[in-house]
Amino acid sequence: MTGPSNPSIEGTWDPKFAHLRDVFEENFRERGEIGAAVCVYQDGEKVVDLWGGVADPATGRAWGADTIVGMMSIGKSMAAVCVLILADRGRLDLDKPVAAYWPEFAQGGKADITVRTLMQSKAGLLYADAAPDGAGFDWDTMIRAFEIQEPEWEPGTMGGYHSMSMGFLLGELVRRVDGRRLEDFFDDEVAGPLGVDYRFGLRRADFARTAKIIAAADVETINQMLTPGTNLNRSWRIRPRPATMDPNNDPDYLMARFPSSNGQGNARAVARVYALLAGFGELDGVRLMSRELVEVARTESWANVCPSLGTHQRYGCGFLLPSDAGYPWPNPKAFGHPGLGGAIGVADPEARLSFSYSPNRLATDLTGVGDRCAALIDALWSKND
């Protein structure tokens, strides 16, 4: 499937970022973009806010100013923001065991895993082996499975991307500490104060403005998720698979409590949250965490071949760091999170910059960044060198 040859690009941009606007339009003409948005903040100000293309190829519905789309694993970074807020308020201690807040977590040799180790993806909890196939929308069943799951390696000794599990684990930690479910905490403490259009679990009222995810047959991550015997299949077999509909557009999935992958938003929303991170925890007079916790989030905790994806990764605390494996922002101290298919959010405090991109056509490579996102990153950071 190819994108519109002459897309209508809407929105605003500072003339200093005209090259980024040109590359965004070029993505439609030359790289098969279908529908997407891109947003940039610098020095706490929104300097690029663009969208274009088609949100639903079946109907021809255009991508509009308020279009939202599934941004996949970016939800894990939003869950990490919630935990860091609780740490900043003294509600939890990153160096205390998770079991101090969630006693049942101590089973299976996990009593000494700290909150920090969990957030660093060093806990070895990639799987929920006791959960039945297709149980992923049943929160209580998934949590009971994680409680008895044994780590894949000695916690703290190495890292591995917790692709399916991190949203559940951080979400339950938030609930145990605060009493609110992750989606409610995020609405109250992040989306509300910052005024961002991002949420976990879609409301039916928002279906009409939600872009349709377009996945080709050669999306490597999805293929591994569906192939028995792979590590990603062992992780993701818990996700229900409707028989007659693309799982990424299934209403039950869109509305489920599934924070590792079904957060819905757009580039404007994610860039604003990441602008707060680029501002060391503050934006427009709203402070959600200390400068020290932002430094924790972007300090390297491991760099090794990920046992889940089989690619080399660098990780901070709740966020990925740039690496040769496919997270191509050039500042090694910038930090962010990709989502399957190319969605991304990045904070670069040194450049006082945040960036997000939200497409509906999924990239096919294992990291999911793809050529369209990479082209935008190249255009933006070359301007800020």
N, C-alpha and C positions, 0 to 999 in steps of 0.2 A: 504494500500500500504506500502510495506517495502522497505528500502533502500538497497544499494549494500552491500553484506556480506563481501566483501573484497575491500573496496574502495581504490582508488588511491589518497593518500593525497599528494598534491603538495605545494610548497612554502618553506619558510624559518622560522626558529625559533632559538632563543638563547637557548643554552642547559639548562639555568636556568629555562626555561619554558617548558621543555620536558613533564612534567605532563599534562599541558594544551593540548599539541599536542596529548598525549595519550587519553585524555578524548574526544577530538574532533573526533578521529578515533573511539573510543568506542561508540559515538553517532550513528554512522552508523551501527555498529554491534548489538547494544543492545537497541537503543531508536528510531529506525525507521527513521533516517535522510535520506533524498533523495539527496539533494545537498546543500552546504552551504560554507560560508567563515567565518573566524575569524581573527581579527587583534588586536594587542596590541602595544601601545606606552608607553615607560617609559623614564623619563628624556628627553622627546622630541625626542627620537630615536625609530624607529620601531623595535620591538624585536620579534614580532610574525606576520606572514603574511601567512595564510594557506587557502587552498580551496580544495574541493574534491566533489566526487559524480557526480550526473547527473543533468544537468540544464533543460533538457526536456525529461521526461520519454517516451513520444510518439515517439521520434526519437532516443533516446539513446545519444543525444548530451551531452558530458561531461561538467562539470563546469570548466571553464578555468580561467586563470589569470585575464582576462578583463571582465568576466561575471558580469553583473549587474542584479539587481532584485528589485522589488517593496519593499520598506522598510516602507510603510504604515505611521503610525503616527509620525515616526521620522521627517517627514517633518515639523511638527509643531515646533519642536525645532530649525530647520534650519531657519524657519521664525522668531523665537524669536531672533536668532543670528543677523539677519538683522536689527531688531528694536533696539537691543542693540548697534549695530554699529552706527546707526543714533543718538542714545542718546549720545554715546561717542564723536561724532563729533559736538555735540551741535545743531543738526538739529531738535531734539525734546526733550521735557522735560517729564520725566516719570510721574511727578506730575501735569502736565497740563491736562485738559479734552481732551479726544479724539476729541471732537467736535471743539476744537481750530484748528485742522488740517483737520478735515472732518466734516464740519458744518451740513450736513444732518443727521449725526449720533445722533444729539441731540434729535430727535423725540422719542416719546414713553417713555418719562421719563428717558432718558439716558444722559441728558446734563451735569451732574456732574461726569460721569464715567471717571476716569483718565486712562492714558495709563498704569500706574502701575497696577491699578485694573483689567484692561483688561488682561494684561499679566499674572497676578496672577490667572486667571480663577475664579475671584470673581465677574464678571459682570453679571452673570445670563443669558447669551445669548447662550443657548444651541441649540436653534431652529431657523428656518427661516419659520415660519408658513405661511407667505404670498406667499412664492415661490410655484409654482405648483409642483406636483409630477414629478420627473425626470428632474428637471431644473438645476441640480447641475453643468452642464458644461457650463451654460450661466452665465458668471461672472456678467454682469450688472444686470440681473434679481435677482441673489442671493444678490448682494449688496443692491439693492432697498428693498428687503425683510428684510435684517438686519437693515436697516435704520429705518423702522417703527416697528420693533419687540420690544415688551415690555419685560423687564427682568423678570425672573422667581422668583426672590427674590430681596430684597433691595440690590443693588450693594454694595459690600464691607463687607457685614455682614457674608458671608460664601463662601465656595468654591465648585466648581463642575466642573468636567472635561469637557471641551468644545470640544468634540470628533470630531464633524463635522465642527463646526463653526470657530475654532481658525485660521485655515489657511486662510480663507476668510478675517476675521477681521484684522489680522496682515498684510496680503497681501495688502489689500486696504489702510491701514494706511501707509505702505511703499510707495505706489503709490502716495498718497496725499502729503506726505512730500517730496519725492524725485523726483517724475515724472516718474520714471521707474517702470515697472511691477515687481512683486516680483521675478519672474524667471530670469529676466534680471539683477536686482540688485544682486541677489545671484551669478549669473555667473560672473559678473564684479568684485564684491567686496569680495567674499568668495572663490568660486571655482577657479577662475583665480589666485589670489595671493597665495593660498595654493596648487594649482595643484591637486585638488580632482575631482574624476570622479563621481559626483553627480549632478543631475539636476531635476528641476520641469518640467514635460512634456517631454515625450520621443520623440526623433527624429526617423523617419522611418529608417534612416541609422543604428540605434542601435538595431533594432528588432532582428537581427540575433544573437546578443550576450546577449540577455535578457533571464533570466531564467523564466520558466513557474511556476506560483504560483499553489500550490497543496493544495486544501482545502477539508478536509473530511466533511461528512454530519453533524458531531457533534461539529463543531466549534461554541461555545456558543455565542460569540459576533455576528457572522454572523446570527445565528438563531434569536437572539433578534432584529437585524436590519431588518429582514424580517417579523417579527411577529407584526401585527397591535395591537395597544394598549400599546406597550412597549415604554419606553422613548427613547431607541435607534432607534426604528422605526420612532418615531416622528422626530428625528434628521435626519436620513439617508434616508427617503422616497424620498428625492430630488435627490438621485443618480440614474441615468438611469440604467435600467436592460435589457441588450440585451436578446432577446428571445432564441437564439440558442448558446450562448457562455458564459462561465464562466466570470462574470463581471471583475474579477481581471486580466484577460488576454485579455480583449476587447481592440482592438487598439484605439478606441475612448477615452476610459478611460485613457489608458497609455499616450496619447498625450494631454489630456485636461489640463486646468488650474484648478487644484483641489488640492491645496497644503496641505490640511489636511491629505491626504492619498496617493497621487500618486508620491511622490518623488522617483526617481530611482537612485540606487547607489550600493555600496557594503561595506563590513566591513572595507576595507582599506580606503575608502573615509571618512566614518563616524568617524572612529577612529582618523583620522588626524584632522578633525574639532574639535573633543572632546579633542585631545591632546593640541590644542591651549587653550581650556577652562581649562584643567588641568594645563597649564602653566600660568594661570591667565591672559589670553588674548593675549599671544605672543607665536609664534612658528617659529623657523628658521629665526629670524629677522623680521617676519611679525607680527605686532601688530594690532589687530582689535578692541580691547576694553581695557578699563582700568581694573586694579585689583579690583577696587571698584565695577564696574559693574558685574564682575564675582561673587563677594560676594553677590550682590543683587540677581543674578540668583539663588544662592543656599541657600538663607536664607528662612527658612520656613515661608510661608504666611498663610497657613491653614492646618489643619489636622482634617478631619471629614469624615463621610460616604458620598460618592459622590452620589448626586441625579441622576446622569446619569447611573452609573454602579452599584450602590448599594453596593460597597465595600469601606472599609476605605482607604483613600489616604492621602498622605502628598505632598504638592506642594510648589515650590519656586516661581520663576518669569520666566515663560516660560519653566520650567523643573519640572519633578517629582523627589521626594526624596524617599529614601528607606522606606519601610513600611512592616508590616506583611501581607499586602494584596497581595503581589506577586512581589515586586521589591526588589530582595534579596541581593543587594550588601551591605556589612556589615558596611562600614563607614557611619555614619549618616550625614556627611557633603558632601559626594559624591552626584552627581546629574546627571540626564540623562533623557532619554526618550525611552520608548518601542514603538514598532510598532506591530500592529495586527499580531499574529502568531509567535512571538518570536524574530523578529529583535530588536536590542537594541543598544544604544550608552550610555556610562557612562564616566564621568570625575571624577577623585579622586585626587584633588590637593595635599592632604596630602601625598599620596603615589606616587605623580608625575606620575600618571598612567591614561591611557585611554584605553577603551575596546569597541569593536563592534563585533556584530555577525549578519550575514545575511543569513537566510535559505530560501528555496522555499516551504518547507512543513510547513503549518501553525499549530501551537499549538492550542489545542482545548479549553483551559480554558478561563474564562472571562477576566483575565488580559492579556492573550496572551503570557506570558513569557515562560511557559512550562518547561518540564523537561530537554530538551536538553540545552537550554540557562542557566537554573539554574545550571546544572552540570558544564558548562564552568565557570560560575561566582564563584562557589565553588572552582574549581581548581585554578583559578587565584588569588582570594583574600586570600585563605589559604596559598598560596606561599608568599604573601606579608604581612602577619600578623606580 
